[in-house]
Amino acid sequence: MGRADAETDPLPEKMKPPDGGWGWIVLLGCFVITGFSYAFPKAVSVYFKELMYDFHVGYSDTAWISSIMLAMLYGTGPACSILVNQFGCRPVMLVGGLLASSGMILASFTTNIIELYLTAGMLTGLGMSLNFQPSLIMLGSYFDKRRPLANGLAAAGSPVFLSALSPLGQVLLEKFGWRGGFLIMGGLLLNCCTCGAVMRPLEVSMKKKEKVQDKYEAKEMLPMGGRAEEIISTMESTKKSKKAKKKKHKKKKKLLDFSIFKNRGFVIYAIAKFIMVLGLFVPPILLVNYAKDTGVPDKDAAFLLSVIGFIDIFARPSCGMFAGLKWVRPHVTYLFSFAMLFNGLTDILSAKASTYTSLIIFCVFFGISYGMVGALQFEVLMGIIGSQKFSSAIGLVLLIEAFAVLIGPPSAGLLVDALKKYDVIFYLAGSEVVLSSLFLAIVSYCCLNRGKKRTSQPEQPPPGGGGSETEEAESDIQEADDHPGDNHYLPHNAGGDAANHLTENRNADGAGRPDAEGTVMIPGSCHVDQIVERDSF
């Protein structure tokens, strides 16, 4: 088992996303989770009038319920990353589903608006956050070649659930009141637990296979007899203890990996997303009130959001399929930049729309551009960071977006109250989105593409260096050679006993073989962990 074998061995199966199979079930679960996470804070707005009447509060007071949900969804990203890295996606999602459901159930028994903030706002928002982020991580681990399509289909859950939950909430309100509606909606959120249960990690099936393979090779290479079995058992126990120490050490160091900020692509992406979110959500929030102020009837004004949602349903998977094309995928960052530019220009050009027909046209183009942004945003992040650090990256990005969400829409509302003009808000929001698109495209081209061209020239490989897959294994082997007394896999006396056992067999045979012949299987300078320890390669 030399270095050449390590370099020619195929990658472990757990590193290769299946791009199908059980991944389609994971995609379905991610579709449901995305739908609940993005649509639920908007769908509960149908209960606001009843809440205002029962609790004697204003519209701004009830609107804080949705704001707190979204703030929890975005702001708890780093905490969710730590939990995922510590316990895995499936347990975190199961707990999140229970929290989201219990928050709405408890909200049905509240007696004041503060209790609603704590239950429906914070508890349900936290539960949805613990579902949303792990579902995206699992989607990235199951899909690689078809990942753009998978992201587009999963993102389509947002408009689909928004179109379904809002009418359902209205029906529940009319038949059962807001308390009964909250109770039933809490029961619906238990489906998040079902989605979490199907998030089967890819690593499960590999551990047993590697363990059996290591034991089989050890039996082949060590001499027969009770001493060989004793050596194998010693190796297994010491190997387990070292693996446990390594895992514990890694968990302590990488619960939240801040080294991603050394990646220039991630920093550029995070800044662009912050600028974009400042203006992205402003037009759909103010659209209905803007239409009403121009003389559009209430029902027709509410229908405008349905138009955006209907177009959005088809825009997201279509954009995902387009982004998955071979000649498009290497440039998906620029496609994302174009989507943001399209969205920003739509806001700017529609600022003077004053008729219902012009507003419908605005909603069509806004739905297309908004769907493109929604389908591409996490695909671009996965392409920049990769699946291994994606859990930390998405947590930190969502935290950054949380500040933008808390700044953008409230500031737009204050400007509307002060200026009494909606066109200024559309100009401002569109300019922010356009600025983010230009920043992402220009800085990515200048800082990343030119850097790649400079480093594309062949470089002298470092001495003693292997491929990226074998660096850690070779360093371990070198460390073992430098410190033979610190071998954690096989004690020194066990290696000596094995050599003595071979020598005794040779003397008993009395065949006059050379001295080296009896000990060729375990040379004095070779450790057994180099023979057996293959999973590091």
C-alpha atoms as one frame of an Amber mdcrd trajectory, in Angstrom:
protein
   0.000   0.000   0.000   2.320   2.738  -1.185   1.821   6.312  -2.230   1.011
   5.347  -5.796  -1.926   3.280  -4.597  -3.266   6.185  -2.611  -3.141   8.458
  -5.621  -4.843   6.005  -7.965  -7.598   4.981  -5.542 -10.979   6.470  -6.527
 -12.553   9.113  -4.331 -14.806   7.838  -1.572 -18.349   7.271  -2.709 -19.690
   9.771  -0.153 -17.910  12.590  -2.007 -19.836  11.916  -5.235 -23.392  13.328
  -5.276 -25.742  10.809  -6.905 -27.619  13.492  -8.906 -30.798  11.471  -8.589
 -32.132   8.435  -6.767 -32.999   9.380  -3.207 -31.937  12.892  -4.111 -35.345
  13.485  -5.725 -37.007  12.757  -2.370 -34.585  15.194  -0.739 -35.519  17.727
  -3.422 -39.209  17.274  -2.636 -38.518  17.860   1.054 -36.489  20.967   0.220
 -39.368  22.208  -1.976 -41.776  21.956   0.969 -39.347  23.520   3.441 -38.597
  26.444   1.110 -42.305  26.985   0.586 -43.040  27.156   4.302 -39.982  29.291
   5.103 -40.625  32.066   2.585 -44.419  31.933   2.191 -45.524  31.444   5.799
 -44.485  34.907   7.085 -46.512  36.477   4.257 -49.466  34.095   4.569 -50.133
  34.929   8.226 -50.925  38.506   7.181 -54.512  37.419   6.386 -55.094  37.180
  10.146 -53.861  40.697  10.920 -57.241  42.465  10.845 -58.744  40.033  13.347
 -55.683  40.388  15.568 -55.975  44.163  15.447 -59.616  43.913  16.515 -59.037
  41.409  19.346 -55.878  42.951  20.815 -56.738  46.617  20.063 -53.460  47.316
  18.272 -52.487  48.969  15.001 -51.400  47.482  11.694 -47.728  48.216  12.371
 -47.954  46.238  15.622 -49.318  43.133  13.896 -46.885  43.507  10.999 -44.054
  42.915  13.459 -45.107  39.237  13.613 -43.981  38.679  10.018 -40.923  40.876
  10.529 -39.801  38.855  13.544 -40.307  35.596  11.624 -38.088  36.840   8.786
 -35.532  38.247  11.208 -35.275  34.862  12.923 -35.064  33.096   9.557 -32.103
  35.210   8.492 -30.489  36.253  11.756 -30.099  32.787  13.288 -28.068  31.535
  10.329 -24.720  31.207  12.162 -26.332  29.422  15.119 -27.979  27.007  12.708
 -24.622  26.411  10.994 -23.047  25.501  14.328 -25.850  23.053  15.132 -25.639
  21.433  11.689 -21.870  21.010  11.931 -22.246  19.565  15.419 -25.258  17.246
  15.069 -26.000  16.918  11.348 -28.909  18.081   9.183 -31.576  15.518  10.054
 -31.688  16.005  13.866 -31.630  19.795  13.492 -34.526  19.705  11.030 -36.608
  17.430  13.242 -36.180  19.776  16.186 -36.892  22.751  13.934 -40.155  21.246
  12.731 -41.300  20.705  16.307 -40.388  24.272  17.274 -42.169  25.790  14.269
 -45.316  23.777  14.945 -45.325  24.403  18.695 -44.902  28.140  18.104 -48.141
  28.403  16.101 -50.017  26.060  18.447 -49.005  28.111  21.482 -49.901  31.302
  19.585 -53.508  30.124  19.360 -53.739  30.435  23.169 -52.135  33.873  23.537
 -53.898  36.795  25.190 -51.790  39.779  24.042 -49.609  40.876  21.162 -46.329
  40.411  23.078 -47.074  36.717  23.521 -47.690  36.504  19.777 -44.263  38.013
  19.140 -42.650  35.347  21.325 -44.597  32.356  19.958 -45.647  32.935  16.338
 -42.760  35.325  15.739 -39.653  34.060  17.508 -40.399  30.379  18.142 -41.923
  29.642  14.741 -39.277  31.737  13.000 -36.498  29.855  14.767 -38.061  26.522
  13.819 -38.289  27.479  10.152 -34.676  28.648  10.202 -33.556  25.265  11.565
 -35.353  23.644   8.623 -34.498  25.974   5.766 -30.719  26.058   5.995 -30.091
  22.289   6.488 -32.428  21.484   3.585 -30.264  23.558   1.234 -27.121  21.865
   2.567 -28.572  18.421   1.910 -29.687  19.471  -1.567 -26.139  20.529  -2.385
 -24.748  17.212  -1.147 -27.116  15.137  -3.314 -26.800  17.131  -6.558 -23.809
  18.318  -8.532 -24.350  18.174 -12.301 -28.081  18.795 -11.903 -27.691  21.202
  -9.009 -28.885  24.337 -10.887 -32.091  22.535 -11.855 -32.503  21.203  -8.312
 -32.072  24.679  -6.828 -34.596  26.105  -9.276 -37.194  23.449  -8.496 -36.686
  23.806  -4.741 -36.966  27.597  -4.964 -40.303  27.226  -6.767 -41.779  26.091
  -3.453 -41.967  29.721  -2.319 -44.505  31.002  -4.892 -46.424  27.706  -4.938
 -46.970  27.721  -1.176 -47.715  31.439  -1.148 -50.488  30.848  -3.699 -51.870
  27.997  -1.572 -51.407  29.191   2.015 -52.990  32.629   1.600 -56.377  31.354
   0.339 -56.243  28.508   2.859 -55.637  30.981   5.674 -58.641  33.020   4.570
 -60.879  29.925   4.583 -59.633  28.868   8.022 -60.202  32.390   9.335 -63.809
  32.436   8.152 -64.655  28.975   9.523 -62.602  28.679  12.707 -61.406  32.183
  13.565 -57.784  33.202  13.938 -57.189  30.906  16.915 -58.436  27.838  15.082
 -56.507  28.908  12.000 -53.274  29.212  13.968 -53.856  25.784  15.505 -54.387
  24.130  12.095 -51.438  25.965  10.570 -49.309  24.669  13.425 -50.382  21.154
  12.523 -49.402  21.761   8.901 -45.925  22.805  10.020 -45.400  19.306  11.437
 -44.807  18.285   7.824 -41.394  19.891   8.285 -40.517  16.951  10.556 -41.429
  14.557   7.752 -39.183  16.480   5.379 -36.380  16.359   7.922 -36.764  12.597
   8.327 -36.050  11.972   4.624 -32.771  13.914   4.733 -30.620  10.801   4.793
 -26.879  11.617   4.976 -24.691  10.109   2.271 -21.910   9.073   4.702 -23.959
   6.426   6.534 -23.488   3.607   4.042 -19.720   4.078   3.772 -18.498   3.611
   7.350 -19.287  -0.087   7.620 -17.823  -0.760   4.193 -14.506   0.903   5.077
 -14.340  -0.896   8.449 -14.819  -4.333   6.871 -12.286  -3.534   4.149  -9.621
  -2.492   6.674 -10.127  -5.623   8.787  -9.968  -7.892   5.727  -6.691  -6.347
   4.535  -5.167  -6.627   8.011  -5.952 -10.340   8.156  -4.403 -10.832   4.712
  -1.173  -9.042   5.508  -0.526 -10.225   9.068   0.483 -13.820   9.899  -2.154
 -16.318  10.906  -2.726 -17.226  14.525  -3.923 -15.789  17.798  -1.227 -13.108
  17.854  -2.519 -11.706  14.537  -6.050 -11.489  15.937  -4.690  -9.730  18.999
  -2.807  -7.227  16.829  -5.933  -6.562  14.746  -8.043  -5.951  17.837  -5.349
  -3.629  19.237  -5.200  -1.745  15.960  -8.973  -1.362  15.809  -9.261  -0.028
  19.350  -6.411   2.443  18.976  -7.702   3.475  15.552 -11.150   4.211  16.975
  -9.708   6.286  19.792  -7.597   8.336  17.413 -10.536   8.878  15.066 -12.673
  10.007  17.981 -10.001  12.481  19.050  -9.657  13.780  15.497 -13.412  14.207
  15.092 -13.699  15.972  18.430 -10.834  18.258  17.519 -12.376  19.100  14.154
 -15.755  19.805  15.688 -14.235  22.216  18.158 -12.376  24.074  15.468 -14.976
  24.115  12.669 -18.382  24.599  14.222 -18.474  27.863  12.293 -15.752  28.171
   9.680 -14.736  31.831   9.400 -11.938  30.919   6.993 -14.436  31.378   4.156
 -13.826  35.121   4.477 -10.387  34.431   3.000 -12.202  33.473  -0.191 -12.437
  36.643  -2.259 -15.374  35.275  -4.226 -17.385  34.820  -1.037 -16.625  38.338
   0.187 -17.702  39.806  -3.157 -20.875  37.732  -3.110 -21.762  38.725   0.470
 -21.340  42.444  -0.230 -23.423  42.210  -3.407 -26.193  40.323  -1.584 -26.313
  42.925   1.198 -26.749  45.764  -1.301 -29.334  43.777  -3.282 -31.514  42.866
  -0.295 -31.755  46.537   0.668 -34.028  47.074  -2.326 -35.167  43.653  -3.532
 -38.154  43.175  -1.198 -39.363  46.796  -1.193 -41.507  46.832  -4.394 -43.660
  43.757  -3.594 -44.224  45.038  -0.038 -45.431  48.465  -1.211 -47.091  47.372
  -4.456 -50.608  46.774  -3.102 -50.775  50.079  -1.226 -49.325  51.886  -4.258
 -52.020  50.409  -6.488 -54.754  51.386  -4.050 -53.470  54.962  -3.909 -53.703
  55.179  -7.719 -57.386  54.220  -7.606 -57.205  50.454  -8.215 -59.938  48.455
  -6.373 -58.814  46.361  -3.388 -59.403  42.974  -5.015 -57.581  43.980  -8.205
 -54.706  45.377  -6.151 -54.359  42.098  -4.230 -54.399  40.203  -7.549 -51.120
  41.892  -8.532 -49.221  39.751  -6.010 -50.871  36.657  -7.453 -49.540  37.614
 -10.883 -46.006  37.884  -9.490 -46.384  34.520  -7.741 -47.763  32.766 -10.832
 -44.936  34.003 -13.066 -42.420  33.196 -10.341 -43.556  29.539 -10.260 -42.392
  29.004 -13.851 -39.434  31.398 -13.816 -37.459  29.599 -11.105 -37.264  26.059
 -12.550 -36.849  27.433 -16.074 -33.906  29.548 -14.976 -32.475  26.560 -13.104
 -32.587  24.446 -16.261 -30.955  27.210 -18.283 -28.206  27.694 -15.685 -27.439
  23.962 -15.838 -26.407  24.055 -19.502 -22.744  23.224 -20.083 -21.910  26.531
 -21.744 -23.820  28.583 -19.156 -22.870  26.989 -15.844 -19.226  28.186 -15.787
 -20.581  31.747 -16.062 -23.511  31.407 -13.645 -22.206  34.326 -11.558 -22.703
  36.663 -14.505 -26.145  35.199 -15.150 -27.008  36.007 -11.539 -25.688  39.522
 -12.066 -27.882  39.874 -15.163 -30.925  38.708 -13.179 -30.297  41.403 -10.570
 -29.786  44.027 -13.294 -33.056  42.933 -14.927 -34.885  43.229 -11.616 -33.460
  46.647 -10.787 -34.244  48.108 -14.205 -37.792  46.771 -13.935 -38.254  48.765
 -10.718 -36.784  51.934 -12.204 -38.708  51.812 -15.489 -42.005  51.088 -13.716
 -41.755  53.853 -11.139 -44.172  56.068 -13.113 -46.728  53.294 -13.788 -50.153
  54.681 -12.927 -52.654  52.456 -14.756 -53.714  48.934 -13.891 -52.439  47.603
 -17.218 -48.992  49.083 -16.652 -48.917  47.582 -13.158 -49.770  44.153 -14.589
 -46.887  44.494 -17.057 -44.600  45.468 -14.184 -45.684  42.386 -12.212 -44.948
  40.084 -15.176 -41.393  41.355 -15.631 -40.802  41.599 -11.898 -41.961  37.993
 -11.463 -39.530  36.802 -14.137 -36.547  38.694 -12.726 -37.434  37.885  -9.098
 -37.706  34.187  -9.981 -34.311  34.263 -11.693 -32.712  35.819  -8.621 -34.365
  33.278  -6.334 -33.252  30.326  -8.462 -29.624  31.430  -8.799 -28.670  32.975
  -5.458 -27.773  29.753  -3.621 -26.441  28.047  -6.747 -23.842  30.807  -7.075
 -22.897  30.484  -3.395 -22.493  26.697  -3.712 -20.291  27.197  -6.765 -18.058
  29.669  -4.929 -17.688  27.822  -1.613 -18.355  24.163  -2.380 -20.442  21.705
  -0.399 -17.958  21.178   2.472 -18.068  24.769   3.758 -21.561  25.610   2.520
 -23.145  25.157   5.950 -20.977  27.910   7.425 -21.220  30.114   4.344 -25.004
  30.175   4.129 -25.317  30.887   7.854 -23.066  33.921   7.640 -24.711  35.150
   4.421 -28.175  34.922   5.976 -26.927  36.892   8.982 -25.637  39.614   6.672
 -28.958  39.644   4.818 -30.820  39.960   8.127 -29.324  43.410   8.680 -30.311
  44.452   5.159 -33.878  43.167   5.651 -34.200  45.178   8.857 -32.852  48.317
   7.127 -34.443  48.243   3.664 -38.246  47.875   3.982 -38.614  49.942   7.198
 -36.567  52.759   5.657 -38.768  52.657   2.562 -41.854  52.916   4.759 -40.449
  55.965   6.535 -39.712  57.634   3.202 -43.246  56.970   1.996 -44.670  58.546
   5.146 -42.391  61.560   4.767 -42.583  62.165   0.987 -45.991  60.683   0.142
 -44.483  59.557  -3.182 -43.995  55.946  -4.240 -41.992  56.665  -7.391 -38.983
  57.807  -5.315 -39.040  54.487  -3.449 -39.088  52.501  -6.695 -36.181  54.560
  -8.063 -34.182  54.042  -4.881 -34.890  50.308  -4.606 -34.128  49.706  -8.278
 -30.872  51.669  -8.047 -29.702  49.539  -5.116 -30.368  46.308  -6.998 -28.655
  47.643 -10.141 -25.651  48.728  -8.072 -25.354  45.244  -6.571 -25.435  43.615
 -10.019 -22.736  45.914 -11.415 -20.586  45.410  -8.329 -20.829  41.611  -8.562
 -20.060  41.458 -12.281 -17.248  44.018 -12.420 -15.437  43.041  -9.232 -15.736
  39.312 -10.007 -14.212  39.872 -13.437 -11.407  42.111 -12.198 -10.462  40.252
  -9.001 -11.237  36.634  -9.828 -10.903  36.018 -13.558  -7.655  37.952 -13.911
  -6.287  36.143 -10.879  -7.105  32.820 -12.513  -5.274  33.835 -15.695  -2.161
  34.727 -13.702  -2.136  31.405 -11.849  -3.056  29.318 -14.895   0.623  29.051
 -15.921   2.236  25.726 -14.913   3.966  25.927 -11.571   6.696  23.786 -10.047
   5.006  21.248  -7.748   6.103  21.478  -4.109   8.696  18.891  -3.051   7.166
  15.736  -1.700   3.671  16.992  -2.537   0.924  14.778  -3.763  -2.571  15.469
  -4.998  -5.024  17.362  -2.894  -6.673  14.112  -1.912  -3.465  12.640  -0.473
  -1.815  15.604   1.245  -3.236  14.818   4.665  -2.415  11.129   4.387   1.177
  11.781   3.322   1.683  14.259   6.142   0.442  11.654   8.603   2.854   9.074
   7.173   5.747  11.527   7.369   4.854  12.364  10.965   4.799   8.678  11.820
   8.242   8.216  10.234   9.641  11.153  12.162   8.164   9.965  15.478   8.077
   6.181  15.452   7.589   6.064  19.185   4.301   7.990  18.980   2.457   5.431
  16.873  -1.171   5.603  18.027  -2.395   2.725  15.931  -0.011  -0.067  17.039
   2.105  -0.083  20.205   5.816  -0.654  19.813   5.779  -3.897  21.706   3.020
  -5.249  19.475   5.190  -4.660  16.404   8.135  -6.352  18.171   5.976  -9.334
  19.138   4.861  -9.710  15.548   8.477  -9.682  14.337   9.499 -12.200  17.042
   6.610 -14.417  16.063   7.809 -14.465  12.457  11.366 -15.188  13.540  10.220
 -18.113  15.655   8.336 -19.568  12.710  11.425 -19.213  10.548  13.683 -20.963
  13.123  11.177 -23.744  13.605  11.122 -24.490   9.905  14.933 -24.712   9.793
  14.917 -24.370   6.044  17.945 -22.111   5.976  16.091 -19.137   4.525  17.790
 -15.735   4.537  17.255 -13.575   7.565  15.260 -10.998   5.651  12.837 -13.525
   4.246  11.014 -14.172   7.453  10.518 -10.490   8.262   9.699  -9.092   4.853
   6.000  -8.668   5.651   6.595  -6.209   8.500   9.877  -4.355   8.017  11.331
  -2.572  10.950  10.873   0.879   9.382   7.261   0.326   8.326   4.282   0.834
  10.611   1.158  -1.225  10.327  -1.004   1.901  10.210   0.513   2.682   6.812
  -0.768  -0.643   5.571  -4.212  -0.583   7.095  -5.225   3.072   7.320  -6.804
   3.646   3.896  -9.662   5.957   4.704  -7.242   8.873   5.049  -6.455   8.436
   1.361
